[in-house]
Amino acid sequence: MVSRFALSFALTLVLSGIMSGMSTAKGVVNVQATEKEVAEAVAEYVANLSSKFVQERGIFTVVVGAGSVIHTLRKLVEEPYKKSVDWSKWQVFWVDERMVPQTDKESNYKLAYDGFLSKVPIPPTNIHAVNVTLPAAVAAEAYQTLIKTLVDNKTIDSSSSSGSPRFDLMLLTMGPDGHVASLFPGHPLLKEKQRWVAAVEDAPFPPRERVTFTFPVINSAANFAFVITTGDLPEYVQAMLAEKVGKAVNGHGCGDGAGEGEGLLLPVEMVKPGGEMRWFLDKSTAAKIEG
């Protein structure tokens, strides 16, 4: 029996001009008419990956971001997924965190807990939050130490080429300026090659202090999915985000993204994971993608 996701995927390939089974720099682009349909496609995708990795490794390591991606995960707490997913095998991490109390509305932990984690039976010991009671630099070092310990004990897989953590899934969105995690356009951390986790003390908008994964980790993911929907935003915001998504998917950028001047890569364009990459978009976000 052909699943709804398979039918949607086939239609997506036609709409985006990507041939079935063809590997491209774009990754797989999944375009849905509405945000609700995007959420349904994401739920099936994540549930299928969870089943795959639990069978293969007995663990499913998931990195989440902030913003709309948590809201998109709401379908996973509904049937059939709430009961069929083996939540006890999930290990959850954050791609970045704002250095505010976990009760603060700006906290990425609070966003994920209120919108998703509190609704599924993931063991508390499997939820790995950044320690926001520490100074940002100390918190970043502590989070990297935690990640290294979990790599060493095989909870987290590692890249055979770089030795960086190789999370089973990174599920992120993009900021309005094209930033990913807390890696902002023109920031020196875009060139970071050694550290897995770093402190940001000069974010361009509040909260200024943050902790973030760097590109060596982001680009080592076994599976990377961008979830970006703009259909409920003002038209000028839709157009702005669609332009940045189109630039990233179409691959027109140049440069290293770390300096001043035109033609340099946005952080979203620098996401080039070694594993599979997917884009889950609504039609307004996909408006600038070339077929």
N, C-alpha and C positions, 0 to 999 in steps of 0.2 A: 504494500500500500504506500503510495507517495504522500509524504507529509506536506502540510501547508508550507513549512519552511523550504522544502525542496522546490515546490512550485514557485515560491517567491524568489528563491535564489536563481532559478532558471530565467524568470522574467527579468531579474536584475541584470543578469549577464547580457541579455538582449538590449536592455535600456542603456547600459553603460558601454556597450561595444566591446566587452571582454569575452573572449571565446572560452567555453567550458574546458577546464583543465589547463588553461594557459597561465603560466606564471609571468606576471608583469611587475614593474616597479610600483604600480598603483596598489597592488594587493587586490582583494575582492571587494567590490563596491556594491553594497546592498541598499537600494533605494526603495523606501516605502512611501505611500501617499500621506500618512498621518503619523504623529508621534506615538499614538497607541499601537499602530502596526509595527513601528520600530521596536517598541517595548516587547511586543510578542515575539518578534524575530530574535531579539537579544536573549530573551528568556530561553528559547529553544536552543540557541547556540551555546549559551553558558551551561545549560543542563546537559547537553550532549558532551561538551568538553569535560565536565565534572565526571560523568560516567566513564569516559575514556581514561582519564588520568587515575581515577580511583581503581579501575581494573588493572592498569599498567603499573602504578606506583604505590597504590594504597593511600595516596595523599593528593590533594588538589590545592595548589598554592595560587592565591588570587590577590592581585594588587588592584585597589580601587582608587579613583580620584574623587574630586569634589564635583560640584555643579549638578547639571542635569542627569549625569550618569547614574546617580543613586536613585533618582526618581524613576528612571527607566527600568531599574531592577525590580520594580514593584510587582511585575508579573511573576517573578520567581517565587513570591510568597503566596501565590495562588495555586490552586490545583491545575494540572496534576503534579506540578513541580514541588510544592511544599512537602509532599509525602514521598515522592519518588527520588528526590535528590538525597544523597547520603551526606547530610550536613556535618556529621561527626568527623568526616575526613577533610573538611575545609580548613585551610590555614590562611588567614586574612591579614593583609598588610596595606599600608597607605603609601601612595607614590609621593605625597607631600603632606605637610601639616602646617597649619598656622599656629604660631606660638601664643595661644590664648587658652584659658581654662577650657576643659572638655565640656563644660556647661554653657559656654559662650555660643551664641548663634553663628559666629564666624568659624567655629571649630569643624574641621572636616570629620573628626571622630564623631561628634554629635550628629552631624548630618547623616553619616552612614548608620549610626546606631538607631536614631529615631526612624529613619526611612526604610531600613532593611535589617540590620543585625538583630534588633530587638524582636523581630518577627519570625526568626528561624532559629533552630536549636543548635547553633554552632557552639561548641564548648568554649567558655570564657578564656581558657588557657590557649586556645587556638587563634585568639584575636590579638594582634600585635600592634598596639598603638604607640606612637611617639610619646615619650615622656615630656610633656609640655611644662612640667614644674622646673625643669633645668634650663640654664641658658642655652640659646640656640646652638652654639658651637658644641657644647657638651652633649646636648640631646642628639645631635647629628652623629657624633662619635659613638654614643651609646647605641643608637639604632644600627649603625654599621656593625658594631660588635655583635649585636643580636643576630643580624643577618648572617654574619660570618659563622657564628656558632651553629646556626641552622643549616648552613651549607655544609659545614664540616660533618654534621651528624646525618646528612642526606635528607633532611626534611625538605630543604630547597635544593633543586637540581642546580648544576653549574654548567657554564659554557665550556665545551671542550677546547675551544680556541683561545678564549680570554681568561677563563677562570672566574668570570663575573657570575653573580647569581642568575639563574635562568628560571624565572617564574613561569608557571604553567600558563597563566593568563594575566595580562594587564588590560584593564578595562577603564579607559580614560575618556575625557572630553577635551575640548580646546577652549582656551580663553579668548575673549574678543579681540585681543591684540596678537593672536597667534601663539600665545605661550602654552607650554605643556608642563604639567606638574607645576613647580615654581621656578621654571627655567624661562626667563623673559628675554625678549628681543634685545640683542646687543650686550647681554650680561656676560661677564667673564666666565661664569660657570658653564656656558655652552661649550667651552673648550676643555673642560675637565676630563682627564683621561684615567686618573688613578683612583680617586675616591668614589665609592659607591653612593655615599650619602653625604650631603654638604649642607651647611647653614647658609641661609640668605638673610642678610641684615638690612638690605636696601631695596626691598621690593618696590616697584613703582607706584603701588597703591596699598592702602592698609589691609590687613596688618603687615607691617614692614618686615617683621622677623618671621622666618619660616625654616622648615627643614625639608629637604627634597632629595629624591633619587636623582642621579646624574645619568647622562646618556649611555655610559658603559653598561648600566643596569637596564635601562629602558630598552636599549637596542639588542639586549640579549634574550628578550622574552621569547618563549616558545610560541606563544600566540599573543598578538596585540590587536585590540579592537578599539577604534575610535567610535564613540556614540555622540553624534552632534545633531540636534534638532532645533529648528528656529521658527517653525510655523506659527507659534503663538507669540512671537516677538514683533515689534514694529518693523515695518517694511525696510527702513533704512538699516536696521540692525541685521535683518535677514540678508540684505545685499552685501553688507560688510563681511559677515561671516562666510557667506557663499563664495565671495571673492578669495578669501584666505584658504578655504577648503579646496576650491578649484585649483589654486596655485600649487597646493601640496600634492593633490592627487594627480594633476597633470604634469608635475615635475618640471616646471619652467624656471625654477630658481637657480641661482648660482652663488658662489662665495661660500664662506664658512660660518656665517651667521653671528660672528662675534665682534664685529667692528661697526664703524659708522659708514654711511653712504648707501646709495641705492644698489639694488641687485643682490643684497645679502640675504641669506636664508632666514626665514622665520623658524622659530623652534619647531613648529608643527611640521615643517618640511625636512627637519633633521631626524625625524623618527623613521628609522630604517631597520626594523628588527630582523634578526637572523632567521626567525621562524615565520609563521604565517601572519599576515596583516589583513585586517578587514575594516571596512568603513560601514557603519550603520547610520544612514542619513534619511531625513525626510526630503520630499521633493524640492522644497524651497532651499534647503541647504545644498542640494546637489545641482543647483541651477547653472553653476559655472564649470561643471565637469564636462570635458569633451568626450564625445562618443567615438 
